[in-house]
Amino acid sequence: MKWDQEIDATGLLCPLPVLKARKRLSGMAQGAVLRLIATDPAAVIDVPHFCAEAGHDLISTAEEGAAQIYLIRRR
């Protein structure tokens, strides 16, 4: 899938990946897609929770090596 912007949050621990995603999404157009790359073990809980609370769509999650990849559509 195509995305509009990307954040590489590898090596960052909770809550930084979600905080960076929140800030970036706030400046993106509605319907735009953010690709977030994270290695924080807590991200598997934090990112879906953030999306649900903020009203964004978590389109997909995947793993690439030690990293988790999240595609988030801004609402």
C-alpha positions in Angstrom: 0.0 0.0 0.0 1.1 3.6 -0.7 1.6 6.0 2.2 2.1 9.8 2.3 4.6 10.2 5.1 6.8 8.0 7.2 8.2 8.1 10.7 11.2 5.9 11.6 10.8 5.5 15.4 13.2 2.5 15.7 15.1 2.6 19.0 12.6 5.0 20.6 10.7 3.8 23.7 7.1 4.5 24.9 5.6 7.0 24.6 7.8 8.6 21.9 6.6 6.6 18.8 3.0 7.5 19.6 3.8 11.1 20.4 5.7 11.5 17.1 2.8 9.9 15.2 0.3 12.2 16.9 2.3 15.3 16.0 2.8 14.2 12.4 -0.8 13.2 11.9 -2.1 16.5 13.2 -0.3 18.2 10.3 -1.5 15.8 7.6 -4.6 16.1 5.4 -7.7 14.0 6.3 -7.4 10.7 4.6 -3.6 10.8 4.3 -1.7 7.7 5.4 1.3 7.6 7.8 3.7 4.7 7.9 5.2 4.3 11.4 8.2 2.0 12.0 8.7 1.1 15.6 10.8 -1.4 17.6 9.3 -0.6 21.1 7.7 -3.7 22.4 4.8 -1.6 23.9 3.9 -0.2 20.5 1.8 -3.3 19.7 -0.5 -2.1 22.5 0.1 1.7 22.3 -0.4 2.3 18.6 -3.8 0.5 18.3 -5.0 2.2 21.5 -3.9 5.7 20.2 -5.7 5.1 16.9 -8.9 4.1 18.6 -8.8 7.0 21.1 -7.9 9.6 18.4 -10.3 8.3 15.8 -7.7 7.4 13.2 -7.9 4.2 11.2 -5.2 1.6 11.8 -5.1 0.1 8.3 -2.5 -2.6 8.8 0.3 -3.9 11.0 3.2 -6.0 9.9 6.6 -7.1 11.0 9.9 -6.5 9.2 12.7 -8.1 11.2 12.7 -6.7 14.7 10.4 -3.7 13.7 6.7 -3.4 13.6 5.2 -1.4 10.7 1.9 0.5 11.2 -0.2 2.2 8.5 -2.4 4.8 10.0 -5.0 6.8 8.0 -5.8 10.3 9.5 -9.4 11.0 10.2 
